[in-house]
Amino acid sequence: MQGEASAMHPWGCFVSPGMASAAVIGGAKAAAAVVGGALAVGAVPVVLGAMGFTGAGIAASSLAAKMMSAAAIANGGGVAAGSLVATLQSVGAAGLSTSSNIILGSAGSALGAWLWDRKKKAPSSPPPESSTEAERGSCAGDDPPGPQDVSPPNDKSSASQNSSKKHGK
């Protein structure tokens, strides 16, 4: 790398300015991935609690209570083991297992990194218009000439003659 000044990294390796900026961008993407993973894992208990799946059981008059009622009616009076309501009740009471937290965190990290990449891409602009106003032959808002644009001449004598014929004068 001629013409580029290298700097000694604290770990003992040489880093060029181009490598340093790539490391900053990679670090920002990694930070976005970490934030995405933490949000995904942290949001589960909050969302389930807001729905009514709490550690003390299903909260009365909540969305969870309505879901449990519908599941019980559909199942003939009880909630089936392994159903969505039973699973959410279990997670709301005991939390997610370690393996579930790892999977959820990985998915959140991937989503965070993907959103970071998407944010960094510039939006595409629409292609420029190929024809000009003159080539199209009209301006915006103009109607083509036609019968609606033809108006009778403003002749008062013919108007007074027409009115006198109608009134019998």
C-alpha positions in Angstrom: 0.0 0.0 0.0 2.1 2.8 -1.3 1.2 6.4 -0.4 -1.0 5.3 2.5 0.2 5.9 6.0 -0.1 2.9 8.2 -0.7 3.1 12.0 0.2 0.6 14.6 -3.0 -0.9 16.1 -2.9 -1.4 19.9 -2.9 -5.2 19.4 0.4 -4.9 17.5 -0.7 -5.1 13.9 -0.5 -2.4 11.2 -3.8 -0.9 10.1 -4.2 1.3 7.0 -6.8 4.1 6.9 -9.0 2.1 4.5 -9.0 -0.8 6.9 -9.9 1.4 9.8 -13.0 2.8 8.1 -14.1 -0.7 7.1 -13.7 -1.7 10.7 -15.9 1.2 11.9 -18.6 0.3 9.4 -18.4 -3.4 10.3 -18.5 -2.4 14.0 -21.7 -0.4 13.4 -23.3 -3.3 11.7 -22.2 -5.6 14.6 -23.7 -3.1 17.0 -27.0 -3.1 15.1 -27.0 -6.9 15.2 -26.4 -6.9 19.0 -29.2 -4.4 19.5 -31.6 -6.4 17.3 -30.8 -9.6 19.2 -31.2 -7.9 22.6 -34.5 -6.3 21.6 -35.9 -9.6 20.3 -35.0 -11.5 23.5 -36.1 -8.6 25.8 -39.4 -7.9 24.0 -40.9 -11.4 24.5 -41.7 -11.1 28.3 -42.9 -7.5 27.8 -45.3 -8.4 24.9 -46.6 -11.5 26.6 -47.2 -9.6 29.8 -49.1 -6.9 27.9 -51.2 -9.6 26.3 -52.1 -11.0 29.7 -49.8 -14.0 30.0 -48.2 -13.3 33.4 -46.2 -15.2 35.9 -49.3 -15.5 38.1 -51.5 -16.9 35.3 -53.7 -15.4 32.7 -54.9 -11.9 33.6 -58.7 -11.3 33.7 -60.3 -9.3 30.8 -57.1 -9.5 28.8 -56.4 -10.7 25.3 -55.0 -13.8 26.8 -58.3 -14.5 28.6 -60.2 -14.0 25.3 -57.8 -16.4 23.6 -58.2 -19.0 26.4 -61.9 -18.7 26.2 -62.0 -19.2 22.4 -59.6 -22.2 22.7 -61.7 -23.8 25.4 -64.9 -23.4 23.5 -63.3 -24.8 20.3 -61.8 -27.7 22.2 -65.0 -28.7 24.1 -64.3 -27.0 27.4 -60.6 -27.3 28.0 -57.4 -25.9 26.6 -55.4 -28.6 24.7 -51.8 -29.2 25.9 -49.3 -27.9 23.4 -51.8 -25.4 21.9 -50.8 -21.8 21.2 -52.6 -20.6 24.4 -50.9 -23.3 26.5 -47.5 -22.5 25.1 -47.8 -18.8 25.6 -49.1 -19.4 29.1 -46.0 -21.5 29.8 -43.6 -18.9 28.4 -45.4 -16.1 30.2 -45.1 -17.9 33.5 -41.6 -19.4 33.3 -39.9 -17.5 30.5 -38.1 -18.9 27.4 -35.6 -21.7 27.6 -31.9 -21.0 27.0 -32.1 -22.6 23.5 -35.2 -20.6 22.6 -33.4 -17.4 23.8 -30.4 -18.3 21.6 -32.6 -18.9 18.5 -34.6 -15.8 19.1 -31.5 -13.7 19.7 -29.9 -15.0 16.5 -33.0 -14.2 14.5 -33.1 -10.7 16.0 -29.4 -10.2 15.3 -29.8 -11.2 11.7 -32.8 -8.8 11.4 -30.8 -6.0 13.0 -27.9 -6.5 10.6 -30.2 -6.7 7.6 -32.0 -3.5 8.6 -28.6 -1.8 9.0 -27.6 -2.8 5.5 -30.9 -1.7 4.1 -30.5 1.7 5.8 -27.1 2.2 4.4 -28.2 1.8 0.7 -29.3 5.0 -1.0 -32.8 5.0 -2.3 -33.1 4.8 -6.0 -34.4 7.9 -7.7 -37.0 7.7 -10.5 -35.6 7.9 -14.0 -35.7 11.4 -15.6 -38.6 12.2 -17.9 -37.6 11.6 -21.5 -40.0 14.0 -23.3 -40.4 17.7 -22.7 -43.6 19.7 -22.4 -43.1 21.0 -26.0 -42.7 17.5 -27.4 -46.0 16.4 -25.8 -47.7 19.5 -27.2 -49.6 20.5 -24.1 -49.0 21.8 -20.6 -50.2 20.3 -17.4 -53.8 21.2 -16.8 -54.6 22.1 -20.4 -57.6 20.5 -22.0 -57.5 19.8 -25.7 -59.5 22.3 -27.8 -62.9 21.0 -28.6 -66.6 21.9 -28.7 -66.6 22.8 -25.0 -64.2 25.7 -25.8 -66.4 27.3 -28.5 -68.7 29.9 -27.1 -71.3 31.9 -29.0 -70.4 35.5 -29.8 -71.5 38.1 -27.2 -73.9 40.0 -29.4 -76.5 41.9 -27.4 -78.7 42.6 -30.4 -79.2 38.9 -31.1 -79.8 38.3 -27.5 -82.5 41.0 -27.3 -84.1 39.7 -30.5 -84.3 36.2 -29.0 -85.9 37.4 -25.8 -88.4 39.6 -27.6 -89.5 36.6 -29.7 -90.0 34.5 -26.6 -92.1 37.2 -24.9 -94.2 38.0 -27.9 -93.1 41.7 -28.2 
